Amino acid sequence: WQGISLRDSETRQLQEYDISRDASTKQADISIRSGAGQINIGKGGESLVWGELDSDFATLDTNSSLKGNTQSVEIKTNGSWAGFGGHINDLNVYLNSDVPLKLSVDSGVAKLHADLSDIKVTEFDGHIGASSADLTIGDKVSSAINLDAGASSVKIHLPRTVGAKVTVQSGLSSRNFTDFKQTDKNTYESDNYNQAEKKVDITLRGGVSSLTIDWQ
């Protein structure tokens, strides 16, 4: 089932969506596009993806298609505000934890909080503007994490069970990660990278000002 339901409170709407997993789906591509506000990503249930948009100015569009055994989903918010004052635009996304998936996030001036520790994310592509990003990565599968960010603060949390490589293609003003060795000018590897069964390869581009990586 795919659908959006609305609950109104004056100009503020809670728009809910639920996209079921097709019976033939073996992997998924999930695309999230949203403007100003906050994006929260976490573990869901049997649906491929579900969640809600809590906003006083934006509307929500979703689309799902199937090609072979790959189910592609697009989640997009539309709308902008003029003038000054506080606005609400929070998008929550809950993902199936059984399906290997590629996840992309394209966002403007937003805060991104993604707990992917129980989700089989094989590839994460994040294009974010003047914002902060906080990602927790799991060890269900090996992952490629690609971040292209503006004037941002990025925090990445990793389990000790994975090996990690970080390639920095941006001018960091602050770097804070331990138990990594520098292998060339722009590349760092964890001490266990070559021996680890599951690996996380992180590539950072753009104008990221601060990068913190810690182990959990």
VENPEWO-V167129 format. One record per pair of residues at least 6 apart in sequence whose C-alpha atoms are under 6 Angstrom apart, sorted by the first residue. I is the first residue (numbers start at 0). J is the second residue. D is the distance in Angstrom with one decimal. If there is no record, write none. Layout:
i,j,d
I,J,D
I,J,D
This chain:
i,j,d
0,18,5.7
0,19,5.2
1,17,5.5
1,18,4.4
2,16,5.4
2,17,5.9
3,15,5.2
3,16,4.4
4,14,5.6
4,15,5.1
5,13,5.8
5,14,4.6
6,12,5.5
6,13,5.1
10,55,5.4
11,54,5.6
11,55,3.9
12,53,5.9
12,54,5.6
13,52,5.7
13,53,4.6
14,51,5.3
14,52,5.0
15,50,5.8
15,51,4.1
16,49,5.5
16,50,5.6
16,51,5.9
17,49,4.2
18,47,5.9
18,48,5.4
18,49,6.0
19,46,4.4
19,47,5.2
20,46,5.5
20,47,4.6
23,68,5.6
24,68,4.7
24,69,5.6
24,70,5.9
25,68,5.3
26,69,5.0
26,98,5.5
26,99,5.1
26,100,5.5
27,69,5.2
27,70,4.7
27,71,5.7
27,100,4.5
28,71,4.6
28,100,5.6
28,101,4.8
29,71,6.0
29,72,4.9
29,102,4.9
30,73,4.7
30,103,4.9
31,74,4.9
31,75,5.9
31,104,4.8
32,75,4.7
32,104,6.0
32,105,4.8
32,106,5.8
33,75,5.8
33,76,5.1
33,106,5.0
34,106,5.3
34,107,4.7
35,107,5.5
35,108,4.8
35,109,4.9
36,88,4.7
36,89,5.6
36,109,4.7
37,89,4.7
37,109,5.1
37,110,4.6
37,111,6.0
38,89,5.9
38,90,4.8
38,91,6.0
38,111,4.9
39,91,4.8
39,112,4.9
39,113,5.8
40,92,4.8
40,93,5.8
40,113,4.5
41,93,4.9
41,114,5.0
42,93,5.1
42,94,5.1
43,93,4.3
43,94,4.7
43,95,5.2
44,95,5.6
47,94,6.0
47,95,4.9
48,93,5.5
48,94,4.6
49,93,5.3
50,91,5.2
50,92,4.8
50,93,5.7
51,91,5.3
52,89,5.7
52,90,4.5
53,88,5.7
53,89,5.1
54,87,5.0
54,88,4.2
55,87,5.7
57,77,5.3
57,78,4.6
58,76,5.5
58,77,5.2
59,75,5.9
59,76,4.6
60,75,5.2
61,73,5.5
61,74,4.6
62,72,5.6
62,73,5.2
63,71,5.6
63,72,4.4
64,70,5.8
64,71,5.3
96,118,4.5
99,119,4.7
99,120,6.0
100,120,5.1
100,121,5.9
101,120,5.8
101,121,5.8
101,122,4.8
102,123,4.9
103,123,5.7
103,124,4.5
103,125,5.7
104,125,4.8
105,126,4.8
105,127,6.0
106,127,4.8
107,127,5.7
107,128,4.7
108,128,5.2
108,129,5.0
108,130,5.3
109,130,5.2
110,130,5.4
110,131,5.0
111,132,4.6
112,132,6.0
112,133,4.9
113,134,4.8
114,134,6.0
114,135,4.8
115,135,5.5
115,136,5.1
116,135,5.8
116,136,4.8
116,137,3.6
119,139,5.6
119,140,5.8
121,142,4.4
122,142,5.4
122,143,4.7
122,144,6.0
123,144,4.8
124,145,4.8
124,146,6.0
125,146,4.7
126,147,4.8
126,148,5.8
127,148,4.8
128,148,5.6
128,149,4.7
129,149,5.1
129,150,4.9
129,151,5.5
130,151,5.0
131,151,5.2
131,152,4.8
131,153,5.9
132,153,4.8
133,154,4.8
133,155,6.0
134,155,4.8
135,155,5.8
135,156,4.6
136,157,5.3
141,197,4.8
141,198,4.8
141,199,5.7
142,199,4.8
143,199,5.8
143,200,4.8
144,201,4.6
145,201,5.9
145,202,4.8
146,203,5.0
147,204,4.6
147,205,5.2
148,205,5.1
148,206,6.0
148,207,5.7
149,205,5.7
149,206,4.6
149,207,5.6
150,206,5.3
150,207,5.2
150,208,5.7
151,207,4.9
151,208,5.6
152,209,4.8
153,210,4.9
154,210,5.9
154,211,4.7
154,212,5.9
155,212,4.8
156,212,5.8
156,213,5.1
156,214,5.8
157,214,4.9
157,215,5.9
158,214,5.6
158,215,4.9
159,214,5.9
161,195,5.8
161,197,5.1
161,198,5.3
162,189,6.0
162,191,5.4
162,192,3.9
162,195,5.1
162,198,4.7
163,188,5.8
163,189,5.3
163,192,5.6
163,198,5.7
163,199,4.8
163,200,5.8
164,187,5.7
164,188,4.4
164,200,4.8
164,201,6.0
165,186,5.6
165,187,5.1
165,201,4.7
165,202,5.9
166,185,5.6
166,186,4.5
166,202,4.7
167,185,5.2
167,203,4.9
168,203,5.7
168,204,4.8
169,204,5.0
169,205,5.2
169,206,5.8
171,207,6.0
171,208,4.9
171,209,6.0
172,208,5.1
173,209,4.6
174,209,5.9
174,210,5.0
175,211,4.7
176,211,5.7
176,212,4.8
178,189,5.8
179,187,5.9
179,188,5.2
179,189,4.2
180,187,5.4
180,188,5.4
181,187,4.3
